Amino acid sequence: MNNGQEKIIKDPKIIYLIKTLSRTKRKDYENYVVNSIWNKLNNDEIEVITQQYIFNPKDDRKHYFIDLYFPSINVGIECDEAHHLNEENKKSDKIREVSIFDALYQINNIGYIAKHIDVTKSYNDIKAQIDEAVAFIKQKINELKPPKWQILEAENYYKEKKIITITDRIGFNTIDETCNILFSTNYQGSGGARQSYFSPNTFRGSKYEGYKVWFPKLAIMDENGKLIAATDSGWNNQLINNGKEFIEKNDKKEIGNAGNIKRIIFAKYKDPLGSNKYKFIGIFEPSKFDGQNRYYKRIEEELKLL
């Protein structure tokens, strides 16, 4: 009996696992394989991600999704389905489209090891493939001895760090929090209401004097390949070329030249738990202005904490 009071799950690891392991719920075969492997592995100290976005920088292969991915050992599980099922899943992926989270946390295939599960086989064959994959994952864990997986808030994660890089997977809840943790400011209470383009007061006299921090929303493609503006005011900010370039434009008004100001950019996205976050995507400098769009190129992939 709960005396009419609904119990609320608060443990972040449970919430994360529920969310990530249900991302394949529209794909029965993947769902069976993913959950079988996770349960057989029986190890909650290894980070797991479903539907990990990946690209191949060597031959410019199109992006695709890894069904189950273990980032600390760079191993993924990919389900090989019948042709007609693959076609249906491609349509499903196209409808779902790539979220901002997927695009920002994409990985490349350098060093990546894929274990394939052919789900067109018999039950016993599939079970044997799953058991083999689980044994391989356990072997890699024993070899590499990755650190214990913890779900940390940004303050604890960056407390002992001297730099933040574009590969860090921990985002920030608000603009204030970002600046307080990384730049030793003391902003209080304004949260996302703080302006999204400014120079923190601690930049004066530091290596980042004259730089601006920027917290833009990004535009994404709809199922027809049409770019959807990130805001009602018409801003269509795009991160392209695998994060190396940034385009700033507005569909509703003309914008001028950005000048030579370097920008430390944190892109806004929604994480798998449904929370809004900001992720560091690099330091950019203006590269050109074509009269309508501002172009920036990434010049640094890491940022020194102040």
Residue pairs with C-beta under 8 A, 6 or more apart in sequence:
9 15
9 18
12 151
12 273
13 44
13 151
15 273
16 151
16 272
16 273
17 44
17 48
19 272
19 273
19 274
20 48
20 49
20 50
20 272
21 34
21 35
21 38
21 48
21 50
23 50
23 51
23 272
24 30
24 31
24 34
24 50
24 51
24 67
25 31
26 92
27 89
27 92
29 79
29 81
29 85
29 119
30 67
30 79
30 89
32 119
33 67
33 68
33 77
33 79
33 117
33 119
33 126
33 130
34 50
34 67
34 68
34 77
36 130
37 68
37 77
37 130
37 133
37 134
37 137
38 48
38 68
40 130
40 131
40 134
41 134
41 137
41 138
43 138
43 141
44 149
45 148
45 149
46 70
46 72
46 73
46 137
46 141
46 146
46 149
47 70
47 71
47 72
47 149
48 68
48 69
48 70
49 66
49 68
49 69
49 70
49 71
50 67
50 68
50 69
51 65
51 66
51 67
51 102
52 65
52 66
52 69
52 71
52 76
52 105
52 107
53 63
53 64
53 65
53 98
53 102
53 103
53 105
53 106
53 107
54 63
54 64
54 65
54 66
54 76
54 106
54 107
54 108
54 109
54 112
55 61
55 62
55 63
55 106
55 107
55 108
55 109
55 242
56 108
56 109
57 108
57 109
57 110
57 242
58 109
63 98
63 106
65 93
65 102
66 76
66 77
66 78
66 114
67 76
67 77
67 78
67 79
68 76
68 77
69 75
69 76
69 77
69 107
70 76
70 137
70 140
71 107
71 169
72 144
72 146
72 147
72 149
73 137
73 140
73 141
73 144
73 146
74 111
74 112
74 113
75 112
75 113
75 114
75 115
75 136
75 137
75 140
76 112
76 113
76 114
76 115
77 114
77 115
77 116
77 117
77 133
78 114
78 115
78 116
78 117
79 116
79 117
79 119
80 116
80 117
80 118
80 119
80 120
81 89
81 119
81 120
82 120
94 223
95 223
97 220
97 221
97 222
97 223
98 220
98 221
99 220
99 269
99 270
100 218
100 220
100 267
100 268
100 269
100 270
101 269
101 270
101 271
101 272
103 218
103 220
103 239
104 239
104 243
104 267
104 269
104 279
104 281
105 169
105 279
106 242
108 242
113 140
115 132
115 133
115 136
115 137
117 126
117 129
117 130
117 133
118 125
118 126
118 129
119 126
121 129
152 170
153 170
154 170
154 171
154 172
154 173
154 177
154 178
154 181
155 177
155 181
157 168
157 170
158 164
158 170
158 181
158 182
158 305
161 305
162 304
162 305
163 302
163 303
163 304
163 305
164 182
164 280
164 302
164 303
164 305
165 280
165 301
165 302
165 303
166 243
166 280
166 281
166 282
166 301
166 302
167 301
168 280
171 269
171 271
171 277
171 278
171 279
172 178
172 181
172 266
172 277
172 278
172 279
173 191
173 275
173 276
173 277
173 278
174 191
174 192
174 194
174 278
175 187
175 190
175 191
175 192
175 194
175 196
175 215
175 266
175 278
176 185
176 187
176 188
176 189
176 190
176 191
176 194
178 213
178 215
178 266
178 278
179 185
179 187
179 200
179 213
180 186
180 187
181 305
182 303
182 305
182 306
183 200
183 202
183 203
183 213
183 305
183 306
184 202
184 306
185 200
185 201
185 202
187 194
192 276
196 214
196 215
196 216
197 212
197 213
197 214
197 215
198 212
198 213
199 210
199 211
199 212
199 213
200 213
202 306
203 209
203 210
203 211
203 306
206 306
207 304
208 264
208 306
210 261
210 262
211 261
211 262
211 263
211 264
211 283
212 261
212 262
212 263
212 264
213 263
213 264
213 265
213 266
214 263
214 264
214 265
214 266
215 265
215 266
215 267
215 268
215 278
216 230
216 235
216 237
216 248
216 265
216 267
216 268
217 230
217 231
217 235
217 237
217 267
217 268
218 230
218 237
218 238
218 239
218 267
218 268
218 269
219 227
219 228
219 229
219 230
219 235
219 236
219 237
219 238
220 227
220 228
220 230
221 227
221 228
222 228
227 236
227 238
229 235
229 236
229 251
230 236
230 237
233 250
233 252
234 250
234 251
234 252
234 253
235 248
235 249
235 250
236 247
236 249
236 250
236 251
237 246
237 247
237 248
237 249
238 246
238 247
238 249
239 245
239 246
239 267
239 281
240 246
240 247
243 281
243 282
243 298
244 297
244 298
245 287
245 295
245 296
245 297
245 298
246 265
246 284
246 295
246 296
246 297
246 298
247 293
247 294
247 295
247 296
248 255
248 258
248 293
248 294
248 295
248 296
249 255
249 292
249 293
249 294
254 292
255 292
255 294
256 289
257 286
257 289
257 294
258 286
258 289
258 294
258 296
259 286
260 285
260 286
261 286
262 283
262 284
262 285
262 299
263 283
263 284
263 285
263 296
264 280
264 283
264 303
265 280
265 281
265 282
265 283
265 284
266 278
266 279
266 280
266 281
267 278
267 279
267 281
268 276
268 277
268 278
269 276
269 277
269 278
269 279
270 276
270 277
271 277
280 303
281 298
282 298
282 299
282 300
282 301
283 298
283 299
283 300
283 303
284 296
284 297
284 298
284 299
285 296
285 297
285 299
286 294
286 295
286 296
287 295
287 296
287 297
288 295
289 295
